[in-house]
């Protein structure tokens, strides 16, 4: 083997290592996500051989409905040691854009809320609709959603109401405090004040007697 052949073999080996390292760095820098794809096609294949080792790189693009996902498949084999390793890498990226002129269907319905306008069967790109919650329900998120690339942005939620349970208060020997006595329904983030029944003492911390309603859930203090 002359010097040129030896140099070529060493150069090919280092190029191979560099390419594997590059894809490894791409993998580490990305959050790999396996998704159920709708379509896929082979984009390109690249093969390199160097003396005792060979490396093949194939890549294809898969569409996941929210963008595109590039998948790299690297296969490396060493003929001397008779071993082979298959490495699979993927990373999400905006390799192509959805059709900006694609229309949207009817906006999604939300629990305990309604749209402020009557929905139609089709919406042009850039169209928006507004939501509102029913009485006592609290809206969380953006009340306006927009049609982009054939899909609606994330709709808001209507957080549930807390209803004070007379049965639970009886079991816990508690009653509503003076500031809450006239109410039985409380909105999310609203504070409910409790106090012990006459002749009972607190069994939980003082902070628990000021409970906060959150999406229909309320924690009750205890007295005995």
N, C-alpha and C positions, 0 to 999 in steps of 0.2 A: 504494500500500500504506500503510495507516494504522499508527499506532504499535502498536496492539494486535496486528495481524497480524505486524508485524515482531518484536514481543516473543514471540509464540507460536512463530514459526519458530525464533528463537534458543533459546528454552527447549526446544523439541523436539530441536534439534540437540545441546544439552548433555546432555539426558536420554539420548539415543541413545549419545553418547560414554561416559557414565557406566555404562550397562548393558554395553557392550562391555568397558570396563575391569574391571568387576566380574567378568565371566565369565573374563576373562584372568587376573585374580588367583587365581580358583578353580583355574584350570588350572595356574598356576605353583606353587600350594601343594600340589598333589596329585601323586601318582605315577601317571601315566596308564598303564593296562594294558589291552591289547586281549586279550579272551578269547573263546573259542568258546562262544557262548551257546546255551541250550536254548530259551528262549522270549523273546518281546519283544512289547511293545504300546505304542501311542501314548498318552501321558499328557495333553499339552496343547499348544496352539499360541498364540502371542502375536504380534501384528503392530502396528507403530506407523509412522505416516507423518508426515513433517514437511517440507513444502515440496518441495525438490529431492531429498531423500533418503528412503529407506524402509528399514525394518529389520524382519525377521521372526525370531522365536525359536520353535523347536520343541524339545520334549524328550520322551524316552521312557525307559522303564525296561527293562533287560535282566537276566535272571537267569542267573548263571554257576555255580550249584551250590554256591558257598561264601558266598553273600550276594547282594547286588544291586548293579548298576552303573547310575548315572545318566549318560545321554549327552545333551549339549546340542549343538544344531546352530544356528549363527547365520549368517544370510544377510543381507548388507548391499549395497545398490546405490545408485549415485549417477547420477541421470538426466542431469545436466548433462555430466559427463565420460564418460558412456556406459561406465562400468566397473562391475564387480561382483566381490566377494570372498566366498568361502565359507570360514568358519572352523568347525572341528569341535573340540569340547572334551569331555572325559570325566573323571570322577573316581569312585573307588570309595567307597562309603559304605553304612552300615547303614540303607538306606531302608525295609527291611522285614525281619522276622525269619523264619527257617525255623520250621517247626512244632516247638515244643519237645516235643511228644508223639510225634514220629515215631520209630519203632523202627529199630534197626540190624541189618544182616545179620551173617554170621559175621565175626569179627575177621580182619585180614590176617595171612597167614603171613610169617615172617621167615626168612632164610637162617641156618643153623647155630643155630637157636633154636626153642623150643617154648613153648606156653602151659602154665601150671601146672594148668589145669583143662581138661576135655574141652569143645571148642567146641559150640555149638548153632546152629541155623539162624536164630534171632531173639533180639534182646536189647532189653529195655525201656530207655527213656531214663534216663540216670544210671548204667547198669550199667558195670562195669569188669572188665577181665581183666588178668592178670599174665603177663609173659614171663620166661623164663630161657634162658641160653645153654648150649650144649653144653660139655663139658669143654675147658678151656684157652681157649675163646673169651671175649672180654671184652665185656660189655654197655655200650653207649653210648646215652644218652638215658633217658627215663622208662620204667621197667619196667612201669608200669601205664598202660593207656590207657582212655579213658572214652567212652561213647556220648553224643553231644550232637547234637540236631537231625538225627538220622538218619545221622550220620557219626561214624566213630571218630577220635579224636585220633591224632597222629603216633606210629607204633610205634617201638620202639628198634631198634638195629642190634647185631649180634654181630660184633665186629671179629676178623679172621682171625688165625691162629697163624703164627708164623715158623718155618720148618724150615731148619736150617742145611744148606747145600749143600756136600757133600764135594768135588764137582767144582770149584765156584767157589773154595773154599779152596786146592785143589791148584793151580789156575791162578794164583792171587794169592800163592802161596808163604806161606800163613798157616795157623795152627791156632788152636784155641780156647785161651783163656787158662786158667790154673789154676782159676779160680773157675767156669768154664763147661764144663769138660771132660766132666762126667758128663751133660750135657744135649744134646739135639738139637732140642727144641721149646721155643719161647719165646713167652710171651704178649705182647700189645700193651702197650707202655710198659715192658717188661722190657729190661734192659741186657745185651748180649752182649759179652764181652771176648775180644779176639783178640790174637795175638802172632805175630811172624815165625817162620818155620821156622829151625832152626839153620843158620847161615851166610848168612842173608839180612838185608837192611837195609830199614828203612821207606822207602817211596816216597810215602806220604801222611802227613798230619799226625798227631800223637799222639792228637788227639781222635777220629780215625776208628777207632781201635782199641777204642773203647767205643761200640759202635753200639746204637741203640735200635730195637726192633721196633715197627712200626706197621702194623696191618691187613695182615699177611702180607708186608710189604716190609722188607728189611734191606739196608743199604749195607755193602759189604765193603771193608776197607782193602787196600793193596797193598804187597807186599815183593818185592825182587829180590836 
